[in-house]
Amino acid sequence: MIQIPEPSETTLLSIIAVGFCILHILTFVFLMPPSATRTAAPSLEKALALYD
């Protein structure tokens, strides 16, 4: 039987940190409504239209 060497603590923490970041990015992409990302900042045209 082939024995896999035990990963170091730093390796395990790095894997957990990368997984944590990927999870949060996927959560942002799939759970945020599209309107929240598109209308977060008003466009310059809309802002200038208020002063016409």
PDB file of N, CA, C and O in Angstrom:
ATOM      1  N   MET A   1       0.841  -1.190   0.000  1.00  0.00           N
ATOM      2  CA  MET A   1       0.000   0.000   0.000  1.00  0.00           C
ATOM      3  C   MET A   1       0.881   1.247   0.000  1.00  0.00           C
ATOM      4  O   MET A   1       1.876   1.318   0.721  1.00  0.00           O
ATOM      5  N   ILE A   2       0.501   2.228  -0.819  1.00  0.00           N
ATOM      6  CA  ILE A   2       1.280   3.462  -0.913  1.00  0.00           C
ATOM      7  C   ILE A   2       0.861   4.405   0.209  1.00  0.00           C
ATOM      8  O   ILE A   2      -0.328   4.646   0.415  1.00  0.00           O
ATOM      9  N   GLN A   3       1.841   4.934   0.928  1.00  0.00           N
ATOM     10  CA  GLN A   3       1.554   5.878   2.003  1.00  0.00           C
ATOM     11  C   GLN A   3       1.811   7.292   1.513  1.00  0.00           C
ATOM     12  O   GLN A   3       2.876   7.594   0.974  1.00  0.00           O
ATOM     13  N   ILE A   4       0.826   8.151   1.707  1.00  0.00           N
ATOM     14  CA  ILE A   4       0.944   9.547   1.333  1.00  0.00           C
ATOM     15  C   ILE A   4       1.553  10.300   2.512  1.00  0.00           C
ATOM     16  O   ILE A   4       1.087  10.156   3.642  1.00  0.00           O
ATOM     17  N   PRO A   5       2.590  11.101   2.262  1.00  0.00           N
ATOM     18  CA  PRO A   5       3.180  11.851   3.384  1.00  0.00           C
ATOM     19  C   PRO A   5       2.177  12.846   3.962  1.00  0.00           C
ATOM     20  O   PRO A   5       1.384  13.447   3.237  1.00  0.00           O
ATOM     21  N   GLU A   6       2.230  13.005   5.267  1.00  0.00           N
ATOM     22  CA  GLU A   6       1.310  13.910   5.956  1.00  0.00           C
ATOM     23  C   GLU A   6       1.658  15.361   5.618  1.00  0.00           C
ATOM     24  O   GLU A   6       2.810  15.770   5.764  1.00  0.00           O
ATOM     25  N   PRO A   7       0.650  16.156   5.159  1.00  0.00           N
ATOM     26  CA  PRO A   7       0.948  17.560   4.811  1.00  0.00           C
ATOM     27  C   PRO A   7       1.265  18.379   6.064  1.00  0.00           C
ATOM     28  O   PRO A   7       0.784  18.082   7.158  1.00  0.00           O
ATOM     29  N   SER A   8       2.073  19.401   5.880  1.00  0.00           N
ATOM     30  CA  SER A   8       2.443  20.241   7.011  1.00  0.00           C
ATOM     31  C   SER A   8       1.280  21.153   7.398  1.00  0.00           C
ATOM     32  O   SER A   8       0.308  21.286   6.654  1.00  0.00           O
ATOM     33  N   GLU A   9       1.391  21.765   8.546  1.00  0.00           N
ATOM     34  CA  GLU A   9       0.340  22.666   9.034  1.00  0.00           C
ATOM     35  C   GLU A   9       0.172  23.860   8.105  1.00  0.00           C
ATOM     36  O   GLU A   9      -0.949  24.308   7.864  1.00  0.00           O
ATOM     37  N   THR A  10       1.280  24.376   7.583  1.00  0.00           N
ATOM     38  CA  THR A  10       1.211  25.518   6.664  1.00  0.00           C
ATOM     39  C   THR A  10       0.455  25.149   5.398  1.00  0.00           C
ATOM     40  O   THR A  10      -0.328  25.950   4.887  1.00  0.00           O
ATOM     41  N   THR A  11       0.681  23.948   4.889  1.00  0.00           N
ATOM     42  CA  THR A  11      -0.015  23.498   3.688  1.00  0.00           C
ATOM     43  C   THR A  11      -1.507  23.394   3.944  1.00  0.00           C
ATOM     44  O   THR A  11      -2.307  23.829   3.116  1.00  0.00           O
ATOM     45  N   LEU A  12      -1.889  22.833   5.061  1.00  0.00           N
ATOM     46  CA  LEU A  12      -3.307  22.701   5.395  1.00  0.00           C
ATOM     47  C   LEU A  12      -3.965  24.071   5.549  1.00  0.00           C
ATOM     48  O   LEU A  12      -5.070  24.291   5.053  1.00  0.00           O
ATOM     49  N   LEU A  13      -3.289  24.987   6.233  1.00  0.00           N
ATOM     50  CA  LEU A  13      -3.849  26.332   6.400  1.00  0.00           C
ATOM     51  C   LEU A  13      -3.972  27.059   5.066  1.00  0.00           C
ATOM     52  O   LEU A  13      -4.927  27.804   4.848  1.00  0.00           O
ATOM     53  N   SER A  14      -3.015  26.846   4.181  1.00  0.00           N
ATOM     54  CA  SER A  14      -3.077  27.475   2.863  1.00  0.00           C
ATOM     55  C   SER A  14      -4.258  26.934   2.059  1.00  0.00           C
ATOM     56  O   SER A  14      -4.961  27.700   1.400  1.00  0.00           O
ATOM     57  N   ILE A  15      -4.478  25.631   2.111  1.00  0.00           N
ATOM     58  CA  ILE A  15      -5.605  25.019   1.404  1.00  0.00           C
ATOM     59  C   ILE A  15      -6.921  25.555   1.950  1.00  0.00           C
ATOM     60  O   ILE A  15      -7.835  25.857   1.184  1.00  0.00           O
ATOM     61  N   ILE A  16      -7.022  25.672   3.262  1.00  0.00           N
ATOM     62  CA  ILE A  16      -8.246  26.196   3.881  1.00  0.00           C
ATOM     63  C   ILE A  16      -8.464  27.651   3.482  1.00  0.00           C
ATOM     64  O   ILE A  16      -9.593  28.044   3.189  1.00  0.00           O
ATOM     65  N   ALA A  17      -7.404  28.457   3.466  1.00  0.00           N
ATOM     66  CA  ALA A  17      -7.533  29.874   3.108  1.00  0.00           C
ATOM     67  C   ALA A  17      -7.966  30.045   1.656  1.00  0.00           C
ATOM     68  O   ALA A  17      -8.822  30.880   1.362  1.00  0.00           O
ATOM     69  N   VAL A  18      -7.390  29.268   0.750  1.00  0.00           N
ATOM     70  CA  VAL A  18      -7.766  29.349  -0.663  1.00  0.00           C
ATOM     71  C   VAL A  18      -9.215  28.908  -0.838  1.00  0.00           C
ATOM     72  O   VAL A  18      -9.966  29.546  -1.576  1.00  0.00           O
ATOM     73  N   GLY A  19      -9.617  27.835  -0.176  1.00  0.00           N
ATOM     74  CA  GLY A  19     -11.006  27.372  -0.261  1.00  0.00           C
ATOM     75  C   GLY A  19     -11.977  28.410   0.283  1.00  0.00           C
ATOM     76  O   GLY A  19     -13.066  28.591  -0.260  1.00  0.00           O
ATOM     77  N   PHE A  20     -11.589  29.082   1.343  1.00  0.00           N
ATOM     78  CA  PHE A  20     -12.412  30.131   1.943  1.00  0.00           C
ATOM     79  C   PHE A  20     -12.627  31.277   0.949  1.00  0.00           C
ATOM     80  O   PHE A  20     -13.744  31.773   0.797  1.00  0.00           O
ATOM     81  N   CYS A  21     -11.555  31.691   0.278  1.00  0.00           N
ATOM     82  CA  CYS A  21     -11.663  32.775  -0.712  1.00  0.00           C
ATOM     83  C   CYS A  21     -12.530  32.353  -1.891  1.00  0.00           C
ATOM     84  O   CYS A  21     -13.379  33.126  -2.336  1.00  0.00           O
ATOM     85  N   ILE A  22     -12.333  31.143  -2.404  1.00  0.00           N
ATOM     86  CA  ILE A  22     -13.132  30.654  -3.527  1.00  0.00           C
ATOM     87  C   ILE A  22     -14.601  30.579  -3.138  1.00  0.00           C
ATOM     88  O   ILE A  22     -15.472  30.946  -3.928  1.00  0.00           O
ATOM     89  N   LEU A  23     -14.884  30.110  -1.933  1.00  0.00           N
ATOM     90  CA  LEU A  23     -16.265  30.020  -1.464  1.00  0.00           C
ATOM     91  C   LEU A  23     -16.917  31.396  -1.432  1.00  0.00           C
ATOM     92  O   LEU A  23     -18.064  31.545  -1.854  1.00  0.00           O
ATOM     93  N   HIS A  24     -16.208  32.393  -0.942  1.00  0.00           N
ATOM     94  CA  HIS A  24     -16.782  33.734  -0.865  1.00  0.00           C
ATOM     95  C   HIS A  24     -16.973  34.359  -2.251  1.00  0.00           C
ATOM     96  O   HIS A  24     -17.956  35.065  -2.479  1.00  0.00           O
ATOM     97  N   ILE A  25     -16.059  34.110  -3.158  1.00  0.00           N
ATOM     98  CA  ILE A  25     -16.210  34.634  -4.515  1.00  0.00           C
ATOM     99  C   ILE A  25     -17.421  33.987  -5.188  1.00  0.00           C
ATOM    100  O   ILE A  25     -18.221  34.678  -5.818  1.00  0.00           O
ATOM    101  N   LEU A  26     -17.559  32.677  -5.058  1.00  0.00           N
ATOM    102  CA  LEU A  26     -18.710  31.993  -5.658  1.00  0.00           C
ATOM    103  C   LEU A  26     -20.012  32.464  -5.032  1.00  0.00           C
ATOM    104  O   LEU A  26     -21.011  32.640  -5.730  1.00  0.00           O
ATOM    105  N   THR A  27     -20.009  32.668  -3.724  1.00  0.00           N
ATOM    106  CA  THR A  27     -21.208  33.163  -3.054  1.00  0.00           C
ATOM    107  C   THR A  27     -21.586  34.545  -3.573  1.00  0.00           C
ATOM    108  O   THR A  27     -22.764  34.819  -3.804  1.00  0.00           O
ATOM    109  N   PHE A  28     -20.604  35.412  -3.755  1.00  0.00           N
ATOM    110  CA  PHE A  28     -20.874  36.751  -4.282  1.00  0.00           C
ATOM    111  C   PHE A  28     -21.445  36.672  -5.692  1.00  0.00           C
ATOM    112  O   PHE A  28     -22.404  37.373  -6.014  1.00  0.00           O
ATOM    113  N   VAL A  29     -20.861  35.824  -6.530  1.00  0.00           N
ATOM    114  CA  VAL A  29     -21.284  35.737  -7.929  1.00  0.00           C
ATOM    115  C   VAL A  29     -22.702  35.185  -8.043  1.00  0.00           C
ATOM    116  O   VAL A  29     -23.501  35.699  -8.825  1.00  0.00           O
ATOM    117  N   PHE A  30     -23.026  34.143  -7.271  1.00  0.00           N
ATOM    118  CA  PHE A  30     -24.305  33.467  -7.451  1.00  0.00           C
ATOM    119  C   PHE A  30     -25.434  34.026  -6.601  1.00  0.00           C
ATOM    120  O   PHE A  30     -26.597  33.901  -6.985  1.00  0.00           O
ATOM    121  N   LEU A  31     -25.135  34.638  -5.461  1.00  0.00           N
ATOM    122  CA  LEU A  31     -26.206  35.078  -4.570  1.00  0.00           C
ATOM    123  C   LEU A  31     -26.518  36.567  -4.656  1.00  0.00           C
ATOM    124  O   LEU A  31     -27.597  36.993  -4.242  1.00  0.00           O
ATOM    125  N   MET A  32     -25.591  37.366  -5.186  1.00  0.00           N
ATOM    126  CA  MET A  32     -25.872  38.794  -5.307  1.00  0.00           C
ATOM    127  C   MET A  32     -26.803  39.016  -6.490  1.00  0.00           C
ATOM    128  O   MET A  32     -26.562  38.477  -7.570  1.00  0.00           O
ATOM    129  N   PRO A  33     -27.848  39.789  -6.311  1.00  0.00           N
ATOM    130  CA  PRO A  33     -28.727  40.087  -7.451  1.00  0.00           C
ATOM    131  C   PRO A  33     -27.978  40.930  -8.476  1.00  0.00           C
ATOM    132  O   PRO A  33     -27.166  41.775  -8.099  1.00  0.00           O
ATOM    133  N   PRO A  34     -28.235  40.718  -9.764  1.00  0.00           N
ATOM    134  CA  PRO A  34     -27.506  41.467 -10.796  1.00  0.00           C
ATOM    135  C   PRO A  34     -27.697  42.976 -10.674  1.00  0.00           C
ATOM    136  O   PRO A  34     -26.783  43.736 -10.994  1.00  0.00           O
ATOM    137  N   SER A  35     -28.868  43.423 -10.217  1.00  0.00           N
ATOM    138  CA  SER A  35     -29.107  44.855 -10.117  1.00  0.00           C
ATOM    139  C   SER A  35     -28.228  45.507  -9.052  1.00  0.00           C
ATOM    140  O   SER A  35     -27.894  46.687  -9.167  1.00  0.00           O
ATOM    141  N   ALA A  36     -27.852  44.762  -8.027  1.00  0.00           N
ATOM    142  CA  ALA A  36     -27.030  45.331  -6.956  1.00  0.00           C
ATOM    143  C   ALA A  36     -25.630  45.656  -7.455  1.00  0.00           C
ATOM    144  O   ALA A  36     -25.020  46.622  -6.997  1.00  0.00           O
ATOM    145  N   THR A  37     -25.114  44.866  -8.383  1.00  0.00           N
ATOM    146  CA  THR A  37     -23.770  45.134  -8.881  1.00  0.00           C
ATOM    147  C   THR A  37     -23.792  46.168  -9.995  1.00  0.00           C
ATOM    148  O   THR A  37     -22.810  46.885 -10.185  1.00  0.00           O
ATOM    149  N   ARG A  38     -24.894  46.258 -10.736  1.00  0.00           N
ATOM    150  CA  ARG A  38     -24.954  47.202 -11.856  1.00  0.00           C
ATOM    151  C   ARG A  38     -25.315  48.612 -11.410  1.00  0.00           C
ATOM    152  O   ARG A  38     -24.859  49.583 -12.013  1.00  0.00           O
ATOM    153  N   THR A  39     -26.125  48.741 -10.368  1.00  0.00           N
ATOM    154  CA  THR A  39     -26.592  50.065  -9.956  1.00  0.00           C
ATOM    155  C   THR A  39     -25.936  50.527  -8.658  1.00  0.00           C
ATOM    156  O   THR A  39     -26.456  51.414  -7.982  1.00  0.00           O
ATOM    157  N   ALA A  40     -24.818  49.942  -8.314  1.00  0.00           N
ATOM    158  CA  ALA A  40     -24.153  50.344  -7.078  1.00  0.00           C
ATOM    159  C   ALA A  40     -23.677  51.789  -7.170  1.00  0.00           C
ATOM    160  O   ALA A  40     -23.769  52.535  -6.196  1.00  0.00           O
ATOM    161  N   ALA A  41     -23.173  52.186  -8.330  1.00  0.00           N
ATOM    162  CA  ALA A  41     -22.732  53.567  -8.537  1.00  0.00           C
ATOM    163  C   ALA A  41     -23.529  54.142  -9.699  1.00  0.00           C
ATOM    164  O   ALA A  41     -23.557  53.554 -10.780  1.00  0.00           O
ATOM    165  N   PRO A  42     -24.175  55.281  -9.490  1.00  0.00           N
ATOM    166  CA  PRO A  42     -24.940  55.877 -10.599  1.00  0.00           C
ATOM    167  C   PRO A  42     -24.004  56.321 -11.715  1.00  0.00           C
ATOM    168  O   PRO A  42     -22.879  56.753 -11.464  1.00  0.00           O
ATOM    169  N   SER A  43     -24.478  56.212 -12.935  1.00  0.00           N
ATOM    170  CA  SER A  43     -23.646  56.609 -14.071  1.00  0.00           C
ATOM    171  C   SER A  43     -23.517  58.129 -14.122  1.00  0.00           C
ATOM    172  O   SER A  43     -24.314  58.857 -13.531  1.00  0.00           O
ATOM    173  N   LEU A  44     -22.517  58.580 -14.826  1.00  0.00           N
ATOM    174  CA  LEU A  44     -22.278  60.008 -14.956  1.00  0.00           C
ATOM    175  C   LEU A  44     -23.433  60.678 -15.696  1.00  0.00           C
ATOM    176  O   LEU A  44     -23.810  61.804 -15.369  1.00  0.00           O
ATOM    177  N   GLU A  45     -23.991  59.992 -16.688  1.00  0.00           N
ATOM    178  CA  GLU A  45     -25.105  60.563 -17.441  1.00  0.00           C
ATOM    179  C   GLU A  45     -26.319  60.822 -16.541  1.00  0.00           C
ATOM    180  O   GLU A  45     -26.963  61.866 -16.645  1.00  0.00           O
ATOM    181  N   LYS A  46     -26.619  59.878 -15.672  1.00  0.00           N
ATOM    182  CA  LYS A  46     -27.768  60.053 -14.774  1.00  0.00           C
ATOM    183  C   LYS A  46     -27.508  61.181 -13.779  1.00  0.00           C
ATOM    184  O   LYS A  46     -28.407  61.955 -13.452  1.00  0.00           O
ATOM    185  N   ALA A  47     -26.273  61.262 -13.307  1.00  0.00           N
ATOM    186  CA  ALA A  47     -25.954  62.311 -12.347  1.00  0.00           C
ATOM    187  C   ALA A  47     -26.040  63.698 -13.003  1.00  0.00           C
ATOM    188  O   ALA A  47     -26.515  64.652 -12.386  1.00  0.00           O
ATOM    189  N   LEU A  48     -25.583  63.800 -14.243  1.00  0.00           N
ATOM    190  CA  LEU A  48     -25.637  65.091 -14.943  1.00  0.00           C
ATOM    191  C   LEU A  48     -27.056  65.444 -15.363  1.00  0.00           C
ATOM    192  O   LEU A  48     -27.383  66.624 -15.491  1.00  0.00           O
ATOM    193  N   ALA A  49     -27.905  64.443 -15.581  1.00  0.00           N
ATOM    194  CA  ALA A  49     -29.277  64.697 -15.998  1.00  0.00           C
ATOM    195  C   ALA A  49     -30.060  65.419 -14.903  1.00  0.00           C
ATOM    196  O   ALA A  49     -31.037  66.109 -15.191  1.00  0.00           O
ATOM    197  N   LEU A  50     -29.642  65.266 -13.669  1.00  0.00           N
ATOM    198  CA  LEU A  50     -30.333  65.926 -12.550  1.00  0.00           C
ATOM    199  C   LEU A  50     -30.147  67.441 -12.618  1.00  0.00           C
ATOM    200  O   LEU A  50     -30.963  68.193 -12.084  1.00  0.00           O
ATOM    201  N   TYR A  51     -29.073  67.887 -13.273  1.00  0.00           N
ATOM    202  CA  TYR A  51     -28.767  69.321 -13.308  1.00  0.00           C
ATOM    203  C   TYR A  51     -29.253  70.001 -14.599  1.00  0.00           C
ATOM    204  O   TYR A  51     -29.003  71.191 -14.790  1.00  0.00           O
ATOM    205  N   ASP A  52     -29.932  69.279 -15.473  1.00  0.00           N
ATOM    206  CA  ASP A  52     -30.425  69.873 -16.717  1.00  0.00           C
ATOM    207  C   ASP A  52     -31.650  70.711 -16.479  1.00  0.00           C
ATOM    208  O   ASP A  52     -32.198  71.286 -17.419  1.00  0.00           O
TER     209      ASP A  52
END
